[in-house]
Amino acid sequence: MFETSARLLRLLGLLHSRRDWTGGQLAERLGVSSRTVRTDVERLRSLGYVVDAVPGVGGGYRLGVGTAVPPLLLDDEEAVAVVVGLRSAASTAVEGIEEASVRALAKLELVLPSRLRRRVAVLGSATVALPSPTSGAPVDPESLLAVAAACRDHERLRFAYVTRGGESSRRLVEPHRLVSAGRRWYLLAHDVDRGDWRTFRIDRMRLRLPAGPRFTPRDLPDAEVAERISTGLATAAWAYRARVTVQASAEHVAARLPWMAPIERVDDSTCRLELGSDSAEQLAAYLGMLGADFAFDEQASPELAACVRDLVRRYADAVCR
C-alpha cells in the first residue's frame, strides 16, 4: 500500500494515462478501498486538479478541464522524450508550433532534475538537425489536437475532405490512429458510410466540431496500422506512379527506403513495389535509391522516363569529368 503522498502521485499518474477509470479499478491499482479513492480524489481537487465524477453503474473518474494547467506528472523517460520532441519541433510541419515549443521547452528545462539535464545535454550535443523543406500544406495544430483527442476518447469525427484532384466529400469516421510519415500527418479511420478503413491526410481535412458520439474501438494491432497506412500511401492519387520489379530482397529494399512502402516478395532475391509522387523528378530519385537493378512492370510515363534518362546522363557526366 502506498503512503498518502506517494499514493496521490500514483493516482494522478493513472488519471493522466487514460480517460475513464471506475472507482473499483483505481482502488485495485492502488491497493486501497473505494472510500480511500474518494478521499484522495478530494485531495487532488484541493490542489487544483479538476477531477470529474461520472455517476451510475458504469461511472467513475476522469481528469476534467480546469481554468489553469496544473503540474503534470512525468517519469524520467517521459520527461526526456518531451524535451527531445520539443527541440525537434522547430522543423515540424505543424504550422505555428515553433514559438510555442520554445516557450514550453524553456519552462520544462527549468525544472528538470540535474540527472535528466545531463541526459538531454548528451543527446543534444551529439545530434544535428538537418532542415528540410515542408512537403505540402502545413498542418493546423488545433486540427491535429482535435483529431488526436477523438482517437483517444473514441469519438466520431465529421469533416469535409478534399482529394489531390480537388474533389470534395463529407466523411463520418471512427478515428483510430494518427501517423506521421515524412513531413505529413495521416489519420487511419474506419469510414462509417463506406464500411471500411480509409487513410486521410490531416491538412486536407476540414473538421466539423465538436466531435460526434463515442464508439467502441475496433481491435487493430500496430503492425496492421502501419501496413494499412503504407498501402493507403501507395494507392493514393499521385500524379506519377511506378510499379517495378527489383533484383534484390524485400529486406534490402525496405532498408533503402526512408518511408513506409508495401513490398511484395517474389523470392529471396526479387521483390515488387509501387511508388508514387507528385513530382516526376522525385519519383526518379526514389528509384535510384533502391540500390539494385529494376525493371518497370508497365511503361513509364513520358515525364518519368525523361527524368530517369536525365539522371542517368548527369551521373555519367559526373563520373566522366
C-alpha positions as CSV (number, residue, x, y, z in Angstrom):
1,M,0.0,0.0,0.0
2,F,1.3,3.5,-0.9
3,E,1.8,6.2,1.7
4,T,-0.6,9.1,1.2
5,S,1.7,11.5,-0.8
6,A,3.0,8.7,-3.0
7,R,-0.5,7.4,-3.5
8,L,-1.7,10.7,-4.7
9,L,1.1,10.9,-7.3
10,R,0.2,7.3,-8.3
11,L,-3.5,8.2,-8.6
12,L,-2.7,11.3,-10.6
13,G,-0.5,9.2,-13.0
14,L,-3.3,6.8,-13.5
15,L,-5.8,9.6,-14.3
16,H,-3.3,11.0,-16.8
17,S,-2.8,7.7,-18.5
18,R,-6.3,7.2,-19.9
19,R,-9.7,9.0,-20.0
20,D,-12.0,7.0,-17.7
21,W,-11.5,4.9,-14.6
22,T,-14.1,3.3,-12.3
23,G,-13.6,3.6,-8.6
24,G,-13.1,-0.1,-8.3
25,Q,-10.3,-0.1,-10.9
26,L,-8.5,2.7,-9.1
27,A,-8.9,1.0,-5.8
28,E,-7.5,-2.2,-7.2
29,R,-4.5,-0.4,-8.7
30,L,-3.7,1.5,-5.6
31,G,-4.4,-1.3,-3.1
32,V,-6.9,0.7,-1.1
33,S,-10.7,0.9,-0.6
34,S,-13.1,2.8,-2.7
35,R,-13.7,5.1,0.2
36,T,-9.9,6.0,0.2
37,V,-10.1,6.6,-3.5
38,R,-12.9,9.2,-3.0
39,T,-10.9,10.8,-0.2
40,D,-7.8,11.0,-2.4
41,V,-9.8,12.5,-5.3
42,E,-10.9,15.3,-3.0
43,R,-7.3,15.9,-2.0
44,L,-6.4,16.3,-5.7
45,R,-9.2,18.7,-6.2
46,S,-8.0,20.8,-3.3
47,L,-4.6,21.0,-5.1
48,G,-6.2,22.5,-8.2
49,Y,-6.8,19.4,-10.3
50,V,-10.3,19.1,-11.8
51,V,-11.4,15.5,-11.3
52,D,-14.9,14.9,-12.7
53,A,-17.1,12.1,-11.1
54,V,-19.3,10.3,-13.5
55,P,-22.4,8.8,-11.7
56,G,-24.1,5.5,-12.5
57,V,-23.1,1.8,-12.7
58,G,-20.5,2.4,-15.4
59,G,-19.4,5.7,-13.9
60,G,-16.1,6.6,-12.4
61,Y,-13.5,9.4,-12.5
62,R,-11.7,11.4,-15.2
63,L,-9.5,14.4,-15.3
64,G,-11.5,17.5,-16.3
65,V,-10.8,20.8,-17.9
66,G,-9.7,23.5,-15.5
67,T,-9.0,27.2,-15.6
68,A,-5.2,26.6,-15.5
69,V,-2.8,23.9,-16.3
70,P,-1.9,22.0,-13.1
71,P,1.5,20.3,-12.8
72,L,2.0,17.2,-15.0
73,L,3.3,14.0,-13.6
74,L,6.1,12.7,-15.8
75,D,8.6,9.9,-15.1
76,D,12.2,10.2,-16.2
77,E,11.7,8.6,-19.7
78,E,8.6,10.7,-20.4
79,A,10.4,14.0,-19.4
80,V,13.3,13.2,-21.7
81,A,11.0,12.3,-24.5
82,V,9.1,15.5,-24.2
83,V,12.2,17.7,-24.2
84,V,13.6,15.9,-27.2
85,G,10.3,16.2,-29.0
86,L,10.1,20.0,-28.3
87,R,13.6,20.5,-29.5
88,S,12.8,18.9,-32.8
89,A,9.5,20.8,-33.2
90,A,11.2,23.8,-34.8
91,S,11.4,21.7,-38.1
92,T,8.0,20.3,-37.9
93,A,5.2,20.5,-40.5
94,V,2.7,21.7,-37.8
95,E,2.0,25.3,-38.6
96,G,2.9,27.9,-35.9
97,I,4.2,25.5,-33.3
98,E,7.8,26.6,-33.3
99,E,7.5,29.6,-30.9
100,A,5.2,27.7,-28.6
101,S,7.6,24.8,-28.5
102,V,10.5,27.1,-27.5
103,R,8.4,28.6,-24.7
104,A,7.4,25.2,-23.4
105,L,10.9,23.9,-23.6
106,A,12.3,26.8,-21.6
107,K,9.7,26.1,-18.8
108,L,10.4,22.4,-18.8
109,E,14.2,22.6,-18.8
110,L,14.0,25.0,-15.8
111,V,12.5,22.3,-13.6
112,L,14.4,19.3,-14.9
113,P,16.5,17.4,-12.3
114,S,20.2,17.6,-12.9
115,R,20.4,14.0,-13.8
116,L,17.9,14.5,-16.6
117,R,19.5,17.7,-17.8
118,R,22.8,15.7,-18.3
119,R,20.9,13.0,-20.3
120,V,19.3,15.6,-22.5
121,A,22.5,17.6,-22.9
122,V,24.4,14.5,-24.0
123,L,21.8,13.7,-26.6
124,G,21.7,17.3,-27.8
125,S,25.4,17.6,-28.1
126,A,25.6,14.5,-30.3
127,T,22.7,15.4,-32.6
128,V,22.4,17.8,-35.5
129,A,19.0,18.5,-37.0
130,L,19.0,18.9,-40.8
131,P,16.4,21.3,-42.1
132,S,14.2,20.1,-44.9
133,P,11.5,21.9,-46.9
134,T,7.9,21.4,-46.0
135,S,6.1,19.0,-48.3
136,G,2.5,20.0,-48.8
137,A,0.5,22.4,-46.7
138,P,1.4,22.8,-43.0
139,V,-0.9,21.1,-40.5
140,D,-3.1,23.3,-38.3
141,P,-2.1,22.4,-34.7
142,E,-5.7,22.8,-33.5
143,S,-6.9,20.3,-36.0
144,L,-4.2,17.9,-35.1
145,L,-5.0,18.1,-31.4
146,A,-8.7,17.7,-32.1
147,V,-8.1,14.5,-34.2
148,A,-5.7,13.2,-31.5
149,A,-8.3,13.8,-28.8
150,A,-11.0,12.0,-30.9
151,C,-8.7,9.0,-31.3
152,R,-8.0,8.9,-27.6
153,D,-11.6,9.4,-26.5
154,H,-13.1,7.1,-29.2
155,E,-15.4,9.9,-30.6
156,R,-16.6,10.0,-34.2
157,L,-15.3,12.8,-36.5
158,R,-17.2,14.7,-39.2
159,F,-15.2,16.6,-41.8
160,A,-15.1,17.7,-45.4
161,Y,-12.2,16.1,-47.3
162,V,-10.5,17.4,-50.5
163,T,-8.5,14.9,-52.6
164,R,-5.4,15.9,-54.5
165,G,-7.5,16.2,-57.6
166,G,-9.8,18.8,-55.9
167,E,-12.8,16.5,-55.3
168,S,-14.7,17.2,-52.1
169,S,-16.7,14.9,-50.0
170,R,-18.2,14.7,-46.5
171,R,-17.0,12.0,-44.2
172,L,-18.1,10.4,-40.9
173,V,-15.4,8.2,-39.4
174,E,-14.4,6.4,-36.3
175,P,-10.7,7.6,-35.8
176,H,-8.2,5.0,-34.8
177,R,-4.6,6.3,-35.0
178,L,-2.6,9.3,-36.1
179,V,0.6,8.5,-38.2
180,S,3.4,10.8,-39.1
181,A,5.1,9.8,-42.4
182,G,7.9,12.1,-43.6
183,R,6.6,15.6,-43.0
184,R,2.9,14.8,-43.4
185,W,0.3,13.6,-40.9
186,Y,-2.3,11.0,-41.7
187,L,-5.3,9.6,-39.9
188,L,-6.3,5.9,-40.1
189,A,-10.0,5.7,-39.5
190,H,-13.0,3.4,-40.2
191,D,-15.3,5.2,-42.6
192,V,-18.9,4.7,-41.3
193,D,-20.6,5.2,-44.7
194,R,-18.2,3.1,-46.7
195,G,-17.9,0.4,-44.1
196,D,-14.1,0.1,-44.5
197,W,-10.8,1.6,-43.3
198,R,-9.5,4.7,-45.0
199,T,-6.4,6.9,-44.8
200,F,-6.8,10.7,-44.7
201,R,-4.2,13.5,-44.9
202,I,-4.8,15.9,-42.0
203,D,-4.1,19.0,-44.0
204,R,-6.9,18.1,-46.4
205,M,-9.5,17.7,-43.6
206,R,-11.9,20.5,-42.6
207,L,-13.3,19.4,-39.2
208,R,-16.8,19.9,-38.0
209,L,-16.5,20.3,-34.3
210,P,-17.4,19.2,-31.6
211,A,-16.7,15.6,-32.3
212,G,-19.6,13.2,-32.5
213,P,-20.8,10.4,-30.2
214,R,-18.5,7.8,-28.7
215,F,-18.0,4.4,-30.3
216,T,-16.5,1.1,-29.3
217,P,-13.0,1.0,-30.9
218,R,-12.0,-1.9,-33.2
219,D,-9.1,-4.0,-32.4
220,L,-6.2,-3.3,-34.8
221,P,-2.6,-4.2,-34.0
222,D,0.1,-1.5,-34.6
223,A,1.6,-3.7,-37.3
224,E,-1.6,-3.7,-39.2
225,V,-2.0,0.1,-38.7
226,A,1.4,0.6,-40.4
227,E,0.5,-1.8,-43.2
228,R,-2.8,0.0,-43.9
229,I,-1.2,3.4,-43.9
230,S,1.6,2.3,-46.2
231,T,-0.9,0.7,-48.6
232,G,-3.0,3.9,-48.5
233,L,0.0,6.0,-49.4
234,A,1.0,3.6,-52.2
235,T,-2.5,3.7,-53.7
236,A,-3.0,7.5,-53.3
237,A,-3.9,9.5,-56.4
238,W,-0.3,10.5,-57.1
239,A,0.5,12.5,-60.3
240,Y,3.2,10.0,-61.1
241,R,3.4,6.3,-60.3
242,A,5.8,3.4,-60.9
243,R,5.4,-0.3,-60.3
244,V,8.8,-2.0,-60.6
245,T,10.4,-5.4,-60.1
246,V,13.6,-5.1,-58.2
247,Q,16.5,-7.6,-58.3
248,A,17.0,-7.5,-54.6
249,S,15.4,-9.0,-51.5
250,A,12.4,-7.3,-49.9
251,E,14.6,-6.7,-46.8
252,H,17.2,-4.9,-48.8
253,V,14.7,-2.6,-50.5
254,A,12.8,-1.9,-47.2
255,A,16.1,-0.8,-45.6
256,R,16.8,1.6,-48.6
257,L,13.5,3.5,-48.5
258,P,13.2,6.3,-45.9
259,W,9.4,5.8,-45.6
260,M,6.8,3.1,-45.5
261,A,6.0,1.3,-48.8
262,P,4.2,-2.0,-49.4
263,I,6.7,-4.5,-50.8
264,E,5.7,-7.8,-52.4
265,R,8.2,-10.6,-52.0
266,V,8.8,-12.7,-55.1
267,D,11.6,-14.8,-53.9
268,D,14.8,-14.4,-51.8
269,S,16.4,-12.1,-54.4
270,T,13.5,-10.4,-56.1
271,C,10.6,-8.2,-55.0
272,R,8.0,-5.8,-56.4
273,L,6.8,-2.5,-55.1
274,E,4.8,0.5,-56.2
275,L,6.0,4.1,-55.6
276,G,4.2,7.4,-56.2
277,S,5.0,11.1,-56.1
278,D,3.5,14.4,-57.3
279,S,6.9,15.1,-58.9
280,A,8.4,13.0,-61.7
281,E,11.9,14.1,-60.7
282,Q,11.3,13.0,-57.1
283,L,10.0,9.6,-58.2
284,A,13.0,9.1,-60.4
285,A,15.2,9.8,-57.4
286,Y,13.3,7.3,-55.3
287,L,14.0,4.6,-57.9
288,G,17.7,5.5,-57.8
289,M,17.7,4.9,-54.1
290,L,16.7,1.3,-54.4
291,G,20.4,0.3,-54.8
292,A,19.6,-2.6,-57.2
293,D,18.7,-3.3,-60.8
294,F,15.0,-2.8,-61.5
295,A,12.5,-3.0,-64.4
296,F,9.2,-1.2,-64.9
297,D,6.3,-3.6,-64.8
298,E,4.4,-1.3,-67.1
299,Q,5.5,1.5,-69.4
300,A,6.7,4.6,-67.5
301,S,5.0,7.9,-68.3
302,P,6.9,10.1,-70.7
303,E,7.7,12.6,-68.0
304,L,9.1,10.0,-65.6
305,A,11.1,8.3,-68.4
306,A,12.6,11.7,-69.3
307,C,13.6,12.3,-65.7
308,V,15.2,8.8,-65.4
309,R,17.2,9.4,-68.6
310,D,18.3,12.9,-67.4
311,L,19.5,11.4,-64.1
312,V,21.5,8.7,-66.0
313,R,23.1,11.4,-68.1
314,R,24.0,13.6,-65.2
315,Y,25.6,10.7,-63.2
316,A,27.5,9.5,-66.3
317,D,28.8,13.1,-67.0
318,A,29.8,13.5,-63.4
319,V,31.9,10.3,-63.5
320,C,33.5,11.2,-66.8
321,R,34.5,14.6,-65.5
